[in-house]
Each structure stands twice: as structure tokens, then as C-alpha cells.
């Protein structure tokens, strides 16, 4: 198990100009650090390999899987499936 460090130690290792402690605490509350730090007493502890994650980045969202209509089945089943797929694509 890796040794845990506090927010300021992690920030000095990760950034050349580390953010303030209040900013780091806000990032923890908003879930912007992954894996999320644990609160030990009055201090947050995290692993050295933790990273900052920007939730506004589009690349972080999962893309829905493309749903192809079934090749077999009745006409009614095919139509239902296409209608469901169209509502997901919008």
C-alpha cells in the first residue's frame, strides 16, 4: 500500500505552483480529485498517484453504445427497437 500524504504535500509534488489549501479542499468536496481523498481527523489524505479530473471535459463522459436493430424477429419487434434507439440517439 502506498504511503498517504496530505493535500499540500500532494499539490507541491504535482504542480510547480500549487493551488491554495482552500482550493484543494473545494476540489475534494466537488469530487475533482481521483481517487477521492479520505478524511483522517481534520486532514484529507490521498495517495501520491491521485490526479485532478475536470468534470467539464467531454472526453471523460462515456459514450452510449450504438444499438443496432435486430436482424431476426417480427416486424413489430423491429419497429419497437428502432423507436427506442432513436430516442436514445437524440
mmCIF file as gemmi writes it, N, C-alpha and C atoms, coordinates in Angstrom:
data_model
loop_
_atom_site.group_PDB
_atom_site.id
_atom_site.type_symbol
_atom_site.label_atom_id
_atom_site.label_alt_id
_atom_site.label_comp_id
_atom_site.label_asym_id
_atom_site.label_entity_id
_atom_site.label_seq_id
_atom_site.pdbx_PDB_ins_code
_atom_site.Cartn_x
_atom_site.Cartn_y
_atom_site.Cartn_z
_atom_site.occupancy
_atom_site.B_iso_or_equiv
_atom_site.pdbx_formal_charge
_atom_site.auth_seq_id
_atom_site.auth_asym_id
_atom_site.pdbx_PDB_model_num
ATOM 1 N N . UNK Axp A 1 ? 0.841 -1.176 0 1 0 ? 1 A 1
ATOM 2 C CA . UNK Axp A 1 ? 0 0 0 1 0 ? 1 A 1
ATOM 3 C C . UNK Axp A 1 ? 0.888 1.242 0 1 0 ? 1 A 1
ATOM 4 N N . UNK Axp A 2 ? 0.516 2.191 -0.814 1 0 ? 2 A 1
ATOM 5 C CA . UNK Axp A 2 ? 1.297 3.416 -0.922 1 0 ? 2 A 1
ATOM 6 C C . UNK Axp A 2 ? 1.106 4.282 0.321 1 0 ? 2 A 1
ATOM 7 N N . UNK Axp A 3 ? 2.114 5.065 0.596 1 0 ? 3 A 1
ATOM 8 C CA . UNK Axp A 3 ? 2.063 5.956 1.746 1 0 ? 3 A 1
ATOM 9 C C . UNK Axp A 3 ? 1.114 7.111 1.438 1 0 ? 3 A 1
ATOM 10 N N . UNK Axp A 4 ? 0.249 7.448 2.37 1 0 ? 4 A 1
ATOM 11 C CA . UNK Axp A 4 ? -0.701 8.535 2.183 1 0 ? 4 A 1
ATOM 12 C C . UNK Axp A 4 ? -0.044 9.87 2.499 1 0 ? 4 A 1
ATOM 13 N N . UNK Axp A 5 ? -0.461 10.901 1.776 1 0 ? 5 A 1
ATOM 14 C CA . UNK Axp A 5 ? 0.074 12.242 2.013 1 0 ? 5 A 1
ATOM 15 C C . UNK Axp A 5 ? -1.087 13.223 2.122 1 0 ? 5 A 1
ATOM 16 N N . UNK Axp A 6 ? -0.823 14.368 2.73 1 0 ? 6 A 1
ATOM 17 C CA . UNK Axp A 6 ? -1.888 15.356 2.849 1 0 ? 6 A 1
ATOM 18 C C . UNK Axp A 6 ? -1.997 16.173 1.562 1 0 ? 6 A 1
ATOM 19 N N . UNK Axp A 7 ? -2.995 17.047 1.497 1 0 ? 7 A 1
ATOM 20 C CA . UNK Axp A 7 ? -3.267 17.798 0.271 1 0 ? 7 A 1
ATOM 21 C C . UNK Axp A 7 ? -2.113 18.702 -0.15 1 0 ? 7 A 1
ATOM 22 N N . UNK Axp A 8 ? -1.515 19.395 0.809 1 0 ? 8 A 1
ATOM 23 C CA . UNK Axp A 8 ? -0.434 20.312 0.453 1 0 ? 8 A 1
ATOM 24 C C . UNK Axp A 8 ? 0.795 19.574 -0.072 1 0 ? 8 A 1
ATOM 25 N N . UNK Axp A 9 ? 1.125 18.442 0.522 1 0 ? 9 A 1
ATOM 26 C CA . UNK Axp A 9 ? 2.256 17.653 0.032 1 0 ? 9 A 1
ATOM 27 C C . UNK Axp A 9 ? 1.993 17.158 -1.393 1 0 ? 9 A 1
ATOM 28 N N . UNK Axp A 10 ? 0.776 16.685 -1.64 1 0 ? 10 A 1
ATOM 29 C CA . UNK Axp A 10 ? 0.408 16.21 -2.97 1 0 ? 10 A 1
ATOM 30 C C . UNK Axp A 10 ? 0.475 17.34 -4 1 0 ? 10 A 1
ATOM 31 N N . UNK Axp A 11 ? -0.006 18.522 -3.608 1 0 ? 11 A 1
ATOM 32 C CA . UNK Axp A 11 ? -0.012 19.663 -4.523 1 0 ? 11 A 1
ATOM 33 C C . UNK Axp A 11 ? 1.408 20.111 -4.874 1 0 ? 11 A 1
ATOM 34 N N . UNK Axp A 12 ? 2.318 20.103 -3.893 1 0 ? 12 A 1
ATOM 35 C CA . UNK Axp A 12 ? 3.692 20.522 -4.183 1 0 ? 12 A 1
ATOM 36 C C . UNK Axp A 12 ? 4.405 19.525 -5.096 1 0 ? 12 A 1
ATOM 37 N N . UNK Axp A 13 ? 4.062 18.236 -4.992 1 0 ? 13 A 1
ATOM 38 C CA . UNK Axp A 13 ? 4.66 17.236 -5.88 1 0 ? 13 A 1
ATOM 39 C C . UNK Axp A 13 ? 4.045 17.267 -7.269 1 0 ? 13 A 1
ATOM 40 N N . UNK Axp A 14 ? 2.765 17.628 -7.355 1 0 ? 14 A 1
ATOM 41 C CA . UNK Axp A 14 ? 2.049 17.567 -8.627 1 0 ? 14 A 1
ATOM 42 C C . UNK Axp A 14 ? 2.209 18.84 -9.443 1 0 ? 14 A 1
ATOM 43 N N . UNK Axp A 15 ? 2.162 19.997 -8.814 1 0 ? 15 A 1
ATOM 44 C CA . UNK Axp A 15 ? 2.169 21.283 -9.513 1 0 ? 15 A 1
ATOM 45 C C . UNK Axp A 15 ? 3.447 22.064 -9.222 1 0 ? 15 A 1
ATOM 46 N N . UNK Axp A 16 ? 3.88 22.862 -10.206 1 0 ? 16 A 1
ATOM 47 C CA . UNK Axp A 16 ? 5.022 23.743 -9.968 1 0 ? 16 A 1
ATOM 48 C C . UNK Axp A 16 ? 4.596 24.932 -9.102 1 0 ? 16 A 1
ATOM 49 N N . UNK Axp A 17 ? 3.396 25.441 -9.341 1 0 ? 17 A 1
ATOM 50 C CA . UNK Axp A 17 ? 2.802 26.491 -8.499 1 0 ? 17 A 1
ATOM 51 C C . UNK Axp A 17 ? 1.522 25.92 -7.902 1 0 ? 17 A 1
ATOM 52 N N . UNK Axp A 18 ? 1.598 25.31 -6.716 1 0 ? 18 A 1
ATOM 53 C CA . UNK Axp A 18 ? 0.423 24.629 -6.164 1 0 ? 18 A 1
ATOM 54 C C . UNK Axp A 18 ? -0.701 25.6 -5.801 1 0 ? 18 A 1
ATOM 55 N N . UNK Axp A 19 ? -1.96 25.16 -5.958 1 0 ? 19 A 1
ATOM 56 C CA . UNK Axp A 19 ? -3.091 25.993 -5.549 1 0 ? 19 A 1
ATOM 57 C C . UNK Axp A 19 ? -3.153 26.117 -4.03 1 0 ? 19 A 1
ATOM 58 N N . UNK Axp A 20 ? -3.976 27.051 -3.577 1 0 ? 20 A 1
ATOM 59 C CA . UNK Axp A 20 ? -4.1 27.254 -2.128 1 0 ? 20 A 1
ATOM 60 C C . UNK Axp A 20 ? -4.829 26.078 -1.489 1 0 ? 20 A 1
ATOM 61 N N . UNK Axp A 21 ? -4.72 25.981 -0.176 1 0 ? 21 A 1
ATOM 62 C CA . UNK Axp A 21 ? -5.348 24.893 0.559 1 0 ? 21 A 1
ATOM 63 C C . UNK Axp A 21 ? -6.863 24.953 0.437 1 0 ? 21 A 1
ATOM 64 N N . UNK Axp A 22 ? -7.432 26.147 0.419 1 0 ? 22 A 1
ATOM 65 C CA . UNK Axp A 22 ? -8.892 26.254 0.284 1 0 ? 22 A 1
ATOM 66 C C . UNK Axp A 22 ? -9.35 25.753 -1.087 1 0 ? 22 A 1
ATOM 67 N N . UNK Axp A 23 ? -8.573 26.004 -2.13 1 0 ? 23 A 1
ATOM 68 C CA . UNK Axp A 23 ? -8.903 25.494 -3.458 1 0 ? 23 A 1
ATOM 69 C C . UNK Axp A 23 ? -8.818 23.977 -3.486 1 0 ? 23 A 1
ATOM 70 N N . UNK Axp A 24 ? -7.79 23.426 -2.871 1 0 ? 24 A 1
ATOM 71 C CA . UNK Axp A 24 ? -7.641 21.97 -2.824 1 0 ? 24 A 1
ATOM 72 C C . UNK Axp A 24 ? -8.796 21.326 -2.075 1 0 ? 24 A 1
ATOM 73 N N . UNK Axp A 25 ? -9.212 21.926 -0.971 1 0 ? 25 A 1
ATOM 74 C CA . UNK Axp A 25 ? -10.356 21.391 -0.218 1 0 ? 25 A 1
ATOM 75 C C . UNK Axp A 25 ? -11.645 21.468 -1.033 1 0 ? 25 A 1
ATOM 76 N N . UNK Axp A 26 ? -11.818 22.555 -1.799 1 0 ? 26 A 1
ATOM 77 C CA . UNK Axp A 26 ? -13.001 22.68 -2.647 1 0 ? 26 A 1
ATOM 78 C C . UNK Axp A 26 ? -12.994 21.589 -3.719 1 0 ? 26 A 1
ATOM 79 N N . UNK Axp A 27 ? -11.828 21.316 -4.309 1 0 ? 27 A 1
ATOM 80 C CA . UNK Axp A 27 ? -11.727 20.258 -5.305 1 0 ? 27 A 1
ATOM 81 C C . UNK Axp A 27 ? -12.13 18.908 -4.711 1 0 ? 27 A 1
ATOM 82 N N . UNK Axp A 28 ? -11.741 18.659 -3.457 1 0 ? 28 A 1
ATOM 83 C CA . UNK Axp A 28 ? -12.099 17.4 -2.808 1 0 ? 28 A 1
ATOM 84 C C . UNK Axp A 28 ? -13.614 17.323 -2.626 1 0 ? 28 A 1
ATOM 85 N N . UNK Axp A 29 ? -14.229 18.408 -2.153 1 0 ? 29 A 1
ATOM 86 C CA . UNK Axp A 29 ? -15.678 18.411 -1.94 1 0 ? 29 A 1
ATOM 87 C C . UNK Axp A 29 ? -16.447 18.234 -3.244 1 0 ? 29 A 1
ATOM 88 N N . UNK Axp A 30 ? -15.921 18.785 -4.337 1 0 ? 30 A 1
ATOM 89 C CA . UNK Axp A 30 ? -16.584 18.693 -5.635 1 0 ? 30 A 1
ATOM 90 C C . UNK Axp A 30 ? -16.252 17.392 -6.371 1 0 ? 30 A 1
ATOM 91 N N . UNK Axp A 31 ? -15.371 16.58 -5.816 1 0 ? 31 A 1
ATOM 92 C CA . UNK Axp A 31 ? -15.018 15.301 -6.436 1 0 ? 31 A 1
ATOM 93 C C . UNK Axp A 31 ? -14.11 15.433 -7.634 1 0 ? 31 A 1
ATOM 94 N N . UNK Axp A 32 ? -13.239 16.419 -7.634 1 0 ? 32 A 1
ATOM 95 C CA . UNK Axp A 32 ? -12.35 16.655 -8.767 1 0 ? 32 A 1
ATOM 96 C C . UNK Axp A 32 ? -11.015 15.935 -8.647 1 0 ? 32 A 1
ATOM 97 N N . UNK Axp A 33 ? -10.758 15.256 -7.562 1 0 ? 33 A 1
ATOM 98 C CA . UNK Axp A 33 ? -9.516 14.513 -7.391 1 0 ? 33 A 1
ATOM 99 C C . UNK Axp A 33 ? -9.867 13.031 -7.351 1 0 ? 33 A 1
ATOM 100 N N . UNK Axp A 34 ? -9.179 12.256 -8.209 1 0 ? 34 A 1
ATOM 101 C CA . UNK Axp A 34 ? -9.438 10.822 -8.277 1 0 ? 34 A 1
ATOM 102 C C . UNK Axp A 34 ? -8.163 10.045 -8.03 1 0 ? 34 A 1
ATOM 103 N N . UNK Axp A 35 ? -8.158 9 -7.246 1 0 ? 35 A 1
ATOM 104 C CA . UNK Axp A 35 ? -9.22 8.543 -6.361 1 0 ? 35 A 1
ATOM 105 C C . UNK Axp A 35 ? -9.452 9.534 -5.238 1 0 ? 35 A 1
ATOM 106 N N . UNK Axp A 36 ? -10.675 9.576 -4.757 1 0 ? 36 A 1
ATOM 107 C CA . UNK Axp A 36 ? -11.055 10.608 -3.8 1 0 ? 36 A 1
ATOM 108 C C . UNK Axp A 36 ? -10.294 10.46 -2.48 1 0 ? 36 A 1
ATOM 109 N N . UNK Axp A 37 ? -9.828 11.577 -1.938 1 0 ? 37 A 1
ATOM 110 C CA . UNK Axp A 37 ? -9.105 11.555 -0.662 1 0 ? 37 A 1
ATOM 111 C C . UNK Axp A 37 ? -10.023 11.162 0.497 1 0 ? 37 A 1
ATOM 112 N N . UNK Axp A 38 ? -9.412 10.646 1.539 1 0 ? 38 A 1
ATOM 113 C CA . UNK Axp A 38 ? -10.151 10.249 2.736 1 0 ? 38 A 1
ATOM 114 C C . UNK Axp A 38 ? -9.872 11.264 3.837 1 0 ? 38 A 1
ATOM 115 N N . UNK Axp A 39 ? -10.878 11.521 4.621 1 0 ? 39 A 1
ATOM 116 C CA . UNK Axp A 39 ? -10.731 12.449 5.73 1 0 ? 39 A 1
ATOM 117 C C . UNK Axp A 39 ? -10.227 11.682 6.951 1 0 ? 39 A 1
ATOM 118 N N . UNK Axp A 40 ? -9.04 12.023 7.415 1 0 ? 40 A 1
ATOM 119 C CA . UNK Axp A 40 ? -8.448 11.42 8.617 1 0 ? 40 A 1
ATOM 120 C C . UNK Axp A 40 ? -8.383 12.509 9.676 1 0 ? 40 A 1
ATOM 121 N N . UNK Axp A 41 ? -9.333 12.489 10.584 1 0 ? 41 A 1
ATOM 122 C CA . UNK Axp A 41 ? -9.396 13.551 11.577 1 0 ? 41 A 1
ATOM 123 C C . UNK Axp A 41 ? -9.838 14.843 10.923 1 0 ? 41 A 1
ATOM 124 N N . UNK Axp A 42 ? -8.957 15.849 10.913 1 0 ? 42 A 1
ATOM 125 C CA . UNK Axp A 42 ? -9.268 17.135 10.286 1 0 ? 42 A 1
ATOM 126 C C . UNK Axp A 42 ? -8.519 17.331 8.975 1 0 ? 42 A 1
ATOM 127 N N . UNK Axp A 43 ? -7.859 16.283 8.506 1 0 ? 43 A 1
ATOM 128 C CA . UNK Axp A 43 ? -6.971 16.422 7.352 1 0 ? 43 A 1
ATOM 129 C C . UNK Axp A 43 ? -7.31 15.376 6.289 1 0 ? 43 A 1
ATOM 130 N N . UNK Axp A 44 ? -7.307 15.805 5.022 1 0 ? 44 A 1
ATOM 131 C CA . UNK Axp A 44 ? -7.529 14.874 3.925 1 0 ? 44 A 1
ATOM 132 C C . UNK Axp A 44 ? -6.224 14.179 3.582 1 0 ? 44 A 1
ATOM 133 N N . UNK Axp A 45 ? -6.3 12.863 3.375 1 0 ? 45 A 1
ATOM 134 C CA . UNK Axp A 45 ? -5.134 12.062 2.984 1 0 ? 45 A 1
ATOM 135 C C . UNK Axp A 45 ? -5.433 11.39 1.657 1 0 ? 45 A 1
ATOM 136 N N . UNK Axp A 46 ? -4.441 11.379 0.766 1 0 ? 46 A 1
ATOM 137 C CA . UNK Axp A 46 ? -4.612 10.757 -0.531 1 0 ? 46 A 1
ATOM 138 C C . UNK Axp A 46 ? -3.33 10.08 -0.966 1 0 ? 46 A 1
ATOM 139 N N . UNK Axp A 47 ? -3.445 9.228 -1.977 1 0 ? 47 A 1
ATOM 140 C CA . UNK Axp A 47 ? -2.289 8.511 -2.491 1 0 ? 47 A 1
ATOM 141 C C . UNK Axp A 47 ? -1.491 9.409 -3.433 1 0 ? 47 A 1
ATOM 142 N N . UNK Axp A 48 ? -0.197 9.173 -3.582 1 0 ? 48 A 1
ATOM 143 C CA . UNK Axp A 48 ? 0.631 10.016 -4.452 1 0 ? 48 A 1
ATOM 144 C C . UNK Axp A 48 ? 0.235 9.96 -5.93 1 0 ? 48 A 1
ATOM 145 N N . UNK Axp A 49 ? -0.428 8.884 -6.366 1 0 ? 49 A 1
ATOM 146 C CA . UNK Axp A 49 ? -0.801 8.772 -7.777 1 0 ? 49 A 1
ATOM 147 C C . UNK Axp A 49 ? -2.172 9.364 -8.082 1 0 ? 49 A 1
ATOM 148 N N . UNK Axp A 50 ? -2.764 10.111 -7.165 1 0 ? 50 A 1
ATOM 149 C CA . UNK Axp A 50 ? -4.047 10.765 -7.405 1 0 ? 50 A 1
ATOM 150 C C . UNK Axp A 50 ? -3.888 11.851 -8.459 1 0 ? 50 A 1
ATOM 151 N N . UNK Axp A 51 ? -4.956 12.079 -9.217 1 0 ? 51 A 1
ATOM 152 C CA . UNK Axp A 51 ? -4.921 13.067 -10.289 1 0 ? 51 A 1
ATOM 153 C C . UNK Axp A 51 ? -6.132 13.986 -10.203 1 0 ? 51 A 1
ATOM 154 N N . UNK Axp A 52 ? -5.959 15.191 -10.756 1 0 ? 52 A 1
ATOM 155 C CA . UNK Axp A 52 ? -7.06 16.14 -10.857 1 0 ? 52 A 1
ATOM 156 C C . UNK Axp A 52 ? -7.881 15.795 -12.088 1 0 ? 52 A 1
ATOM 157 N N . UNK Axp A 53 ? -9.201 15.734 -11.933 1 0 ? 53 A 1
ATOM 158 C CA . UNK Axp A 53 ? -10.101 15.409 -13.032 1 0 ? 53 A 1
ATOM 159 C C . UNK Axp A 53 ? -11.06 16.569 -13.206 1 0 ? 53 A 1
ATOM 160 N N . UNK Axp A 54 ? -11.103 17.133 -14.414 1 0 ? 54 A 1
ATOM 161 C CA . UNK Axp A 54 ? -12.021 18.229 -14.706 1 0 ? 54 A 1
ATOM 162 C C . UNK Axp A 54 ? -13.338 17.635 -15.177 1 0 ? 54 A 1
ATOM 163 N N . UNK Axp A 55 ? -14.422 17.811 -14.422 1 0 ? 55 A 1
ATOM 164 C CA . UNK Axp A 55 ? -15.693 17.182 -14.81 1 0 ? 55 A 1
ATOM 165 C C . UNK Axp A 55 ? -16.308 17.793 -16.066 1 0 ? 55 A 1
ATOM 166 N N . UNK Axp A 56 ? -15.829 18.949 -16.509 1 0 ? 56 A 1
ATOM 167 C CA . UNK Axp A 56 ? -16.378 19.584 -17.708 1 0 ? 56 A 1
ATOM 168 C C . UNK Axp A 56 ? -15.801 19.013 -18.994 1 0 ? 56 A 1
ATOM 169 N N . UNK Axp A 57 ? -14.768 18.214 -18.898 1 0 ? 57 A 1
ATOM 170 C CA . UNK Axp A 57 ? -14.153 17.647 -20.091 1 0 ? 57 A 1
ATOM 171 C C . UNK Axp A 57 ? -15.101 16.649 -20.743 1 0 ? 57 A 1
ATOM 172 N N . UNK Axp A 58 ? -15.237 16.766 -22.048 1 0 ? 58 A 1
ATOM 173 C CA . UNK Axp A 58 ? -16.139 15.877 -22.768 1 0 ? 58 A 1
ATOM 174 C C . UNK Axp A 58 ? -15.565 14.474 -22.887 1 0 ? 58 A 1
ATOM 175 N N . UNK Axp A 59 ? -14.279 14.343 -22.883 1 0 ? 59 A 1
ATOM 176 C CA . UNK Axp A 59 ? -13.658 13.031 -23.058 1 0 ? 59 A 1
ATOM 177 C C . UNK Axp A 59 ? -13.88 12.126 -21.854 1 0 ? 59 A 1
ATOM 178 N N . UNK Axp A 60 ? -14.257 12.687 -20.725 1 0 ? 60 A 1
ATOM 179 C CA . UNK Axp A 60 ? -14.436 11.893 -19.525 1 0 ? 60 A 1
ATOM 180 C C . UNK Axp A 60 ? -15.792 11.189 -19.498 1 0 ? 60 A 1
ATOM 181 N N . UNK Axp A 61 ? -16.74 11.621 -20.336 1 0 ? 61 A 1
ATOM 182 C CA . UNK Axp A 61 ? -18.072 11.023 -20.342 1 0 ? 61 A 1
ATOM 183 C C . UNK Axp A 61 ? -18.074 9.779 -21.215 1 0 ? 61 A 1
ATOM 184 N N . UNK Axp A 62 ? -18.831 8.783 -20.773 1 0 ? 62 A 1
ATOM 185 C CA . UNK Axp A 62 ? -18.951 7.574 -21.565 1 0 ? 62 A 1
ATOM 186 C C . UNK Axp A 62 ? -19.933 7.799 -22.705 1 0 ? 62 A 1
ATOM 187 N N . UNK Axp A 63 ? -19.583 7.285 -23.859 1 0 ? 63 A 1
ATOM 188 C CA . UNK Axp A 63 ? -20.474 7.382 -25 1 0 ? 63 A 1
ATOM 189 C C . UNK Axp A 63 ? -21.448 6.206 -24.962 1 0 ? 63 A 1
ATOM 190 N N . UNK Axp A 64 ? -22.714 6.45 -25.293 1 0 ? 64 A 1
ATOM 191 C CA . UNK Axp A 64 ? -23.659 5.332 -25.3 1 0 ? 64 A 1
ATOM 192 C C . UNK Axp A 64 ? -23.332 4.367 -26.431 1 0 ? 64 A 1
ATOM 193 N N . UNK Axp A 65 ? -23.538 3.113 -26.162 1 0 ? 65 A 1
ATOM 194 C CA . UNK Axp A 65 ? -23.27 2.1 -27.174 1 0 ? 65 A 1
ATOM 195 C C . UNK Axp A 65 ? -24.313 2.201 -28.278 1 0 ? 65 A 1
ATOM 196 N N . UNK Axp A 66 ? -23.875 2.027 -29.518 1 0 ? 66 A 1
ATOM 197 C CA . UNK Axp A 66 ? -24.789 2.077 -30.653 1 0 ? 66 A 1
ATOM 198 C C . UNK Axp A 66 ? -25.685 0.846 -30.616 1 0 ? 66 A 1
ATOM 199 N N . UNK Axp A 67 ? -26.954 1.068 -30.748 1 0 ? 67 A 1
ATOM 200 C CA . UNK Axp A 67 ? -27.908 -0.04 -30.696 1 0 ? 67 A 1
ATOM 201 C C . UNK Axp A 67 ? -28.395 -0.31 -32.109 1 0 ? 67 A 1
ATOM 202 N N . UNK Axp A 68 ? -28.066 -1.466 -32.627 1 0 ? 68 A 1
ATOM 203 C CA . UNK Axp A 68 ? -28.49 -1.855 -33.968 1 0 ? 68 A 1
ATOM 204 C C . UNK Axp A 68 ? -29.807 -2.613 -33.866 1 0 ? 68 A 1
ATOM 205 N N . UNK Axp A 69 ? -30.704 -2.425 -34.837 1 0 ? 69 A 1
ATOM 206 C CA . UNK Axp A 69 ? -31.969 -3.168 -34.803 1 0 ? 69 A 1
ATOM 207 C C . UNK Axp A 69 ? -31.722 -4.661 -34.987 1 0 ? 69 A 1
ATOM 208 N N . UNK Axp A 70 ? -32.552 -5.483 -34.396 1 0 ? 70 A 1
ATOM 209 C CA . UNK Axp A 70 ? -32.352 -6.931 -34.506 1 0 ? 70 A 1
ATOM 210 C C . UNK Axp A 70 ? -32.552 -7.411 -35.949 1 0 ? 70 A 1
ATOM 211 N N . UNK Axp A 71 ? -31.776 -8.399 -36.334 1 0 ? 71 A 1
ATOM 212 C CA . UNK Axp A 71 ? -31.881 -8.943 -37.692 1 0 ? 71 A 1
ATOM 213 C C . UNK Axp A 71 ? -33.015 -9.945 -37.793 1 0 ? 71 A 1
ATOM 214 N N . UNK Axp A 72 ? -33.331 -10.569 -36.685 1 0 ? 72 A 1
ATOM 215 C CA . UNK Axp A 72 ? -34.418 -11.548 -36.668 1 0 ? 72 A 1
ATOM 216 C C . UNK Axp A 72 ? -35.54 -11.014 -35.8 1 0 ? 72 A 1
ATOM 217 N N . UNK Axp A 73 ? -36.708 -11.55 -36.002 1 0 ? 73 A 1
ATOM 218 C CA . UNK Axp A 73 ? -37.847 -11.165 -35.185 1 0 ? 73 A 1
ATOM 219 C C . UNK Axp A 73 ? -38.962 -10.623 -36.059 1 0 ? 73 A 1
ATOM 220 N N . UNK Axp A 74 ? -40.08 -10.392 -35.412 1 0 ? 74 A 1
ATOM 221 C CA . UNK Axp A 74 ? -41.243 -9.909 -36.153 1 0 ? 74 A 1
ATOM 222 C C . UNK Axp A 74 ? -41.073 -8.44 -36.512 1 0 ? 74 A 1
ATOM 223 N N . UNK Axp A 75 ? -41.916 -7.967 -37.409 1 0 ? 75 A 1
ATOM 224 C CA . UNK Axp A 75 ? -41.874 -6.575 -37.828 1 0 ? 75 A 1
ATOM 225 C C . UNK Axp A 75 ? -42.144 -5.651 -36.644 1 0 ? 75 A 1
ATOM 226 N N . UNK Axp A 76 ? -43.041 -6.039 -35.773 1 0 ? 76 A 1
ATOM 227 C CA . UNK Axp A 76 ? -43.388 -5.227 -34.605 1 0 ? 76 A 1
ATOM 228 C C . UNK Axp A 76 ? -42.181 -5.073 -33.672 1 0 ? 76 A 1
ATOM 229 N N . UNK Axp A 77 ? -41.43 -6.15 -33.442 1 0 ? 77 A 1
ATOM 230 C CA . UNK Axp A 77 ? -40.238 -6.089 -32.596 1 0 ? 77 A 1
ATOM 231 C C . UNK Axp A 77 ? -39.184 -5.17 -33.203 1 0 ? 77 A 1
ATOM 232 N N . UNK Axp A 78 ? -39.024 -5.25 -34.523 1 0 ? 78 A 1
ATOM 233 C CA . UNK Axp A 78 ? -38.049 -4.393 -35.198 1 0 ? 78 A 1
ATOM 234 C C . UNK Axp A 78 ? -38.444 -2.923 -35.075 1 0 ? 78 A 1
ATOM 235 N N . UNK Axp A 79 ? -39.708 -2.614 -35.255 1 0 ? 79 A 1
ATOM 236 C CA . UNK Axp A 79 ? -40.169 -1.232 -35.152 1 0 ? 79 A 1
ATOM 237 C C . UNK Axp A 79 ? -40.012 -0.69 -33.736 1 0 ? 79 A 1
ATOM 238 N N . UNK Axp A 80 ? -40.325 -1.49 -32.739 1 0 ? 80 A 1
ATOM 239 C CA . UNK Axp A 80 ? -40.156 -1.069 -31.339 1 0 ? 80 A 1
ATOM 240 C C . UNK Axp A 80 ? -38.694 -0.754 -31.055 1 0 ? 80 A 1
ATOM 241 N N . UNK Axp A 81 ? -37.825 -1.627 -31.53 1 0 ? 81 A 1
ATOM 242 C CA . UNK Axp A 81 ? -36.399 -1.458 -31.266 1 0 ? 81 A 1
ATOM 243 C C . UNK Axp A 81 ? -35.86 -0.193 -31.925 1 0 ? 81 A 1
ATOM 244 N N . UNK Axp A 82 ? -36.295 0.094 -33.152 1 0 ? 82 A 1
ATOM 245 C CA . UNK Axp A 82 ? -35.846 1.291 -33.852 1 0 ? 82 A 1
ATOM 246 C C . UNK Axp A 82 ? -36.341 2.537 -33.138 1 0 ? 82 A 1
ATOM 247 N N . UNK Axp A 83 ? -37.576 2.537 -32.653 1 0 ? 83 A 1
ATOM 248 C CA . UNK Axp A 83 ? -38.108 3.693 -31.928 1 0 ? 83 A 1
ATOM 249 C C . UNK Axp A 83 ? -37.315 3.942 -30.64 1 0 ? 83 A 1
ATOM 250 N N . UNK Axp A 84 ? -36.97 2.876 -29.933 1 0 ? 84 A 1
ATOM 251 C CA . UNK Axp A 84 ? -36.184 3.026 -28.7 1 0 ? 84 A 1
ATOM 252 C C . UNK Axp A 84 ? -34.795 3.557 -29.016 1 0 ? 84 A 1
ATOM 253 N N . UNK Axp A 85 ? -34.19 3.083 -30.089 1 0 ? 85 A 1
ATOM 254 C CA . UNK Axp A 85 ? -32.853 3.532 -30.452 1 0 ? 85 A 1
ATOM 255 C C . UNK Axp A 85 ? -32.874 4.999 -30.859 1 0 ? 85 A 1
ATOM 256 N N . UNK Axp A 86 ? -33.922 5.434 -31.542 1 0 ? 86 A 1
ATOM 257 C CA . UNK Axp A 86 ? -33.996 6.839 -31.952 1 0 ? 86 A 1
ATOM 258 C C . UNK Axp A 86 ? -34.136 7.755 -30.748 1 0 ? 86 A 1
ATOM 259 N N . UNK Axp A 87 ? -34.856 7.328 -29.719 1 0 ? 87 A 1
ATOM 260 C CA . UNK Axp A 87 ? -34.994 8.183 -28.532 1 0 ? 87 A 1
ATOM 261 C C . UNK Axp A 87 ? -33.671 8.276 -27.795 1 0 ? 87 A 1
ATOM 262 N N . UNK Axp A 88 ? -32.837 7.264 -27.865 1 0 ? 88 A 1
ATOM 263 C CA . UNK Axp A 88 ? -31.54 7.311 -27.195 1 0 ? 88 A 1
ATOM 264 C C . UNK Axp A 88 ? -30.553 8.176 -27.966 1 0 ? 88 A 1
ATOM 265 N N . UNK Axp A 89 ? -30.657 8.246 -29.271 1 0 ? 89 A 1
ATOM 266 C CA . UNK Axp A 89 ? -29.701 8.994 -30.079 1 0 ? 89 A 1
ATOM 267 C C . UNK Axp A 89 ? -29.885 10.499 -29.998 1 0 ? 89 A 1
ATOM 268 N N . UNK Axp A 90 ? -31.045 10.951 -29.619 1 0 ? 90 A 1
ATOM 269 C CA . UNK Axp A 90 ? -31.312 12.399 -29.605 1 0 ? 90 A 1
ATOM 270 C C . UNK Axp A 90 ? -30.548 13.113 -28.572 1 0 ? 90 A 1
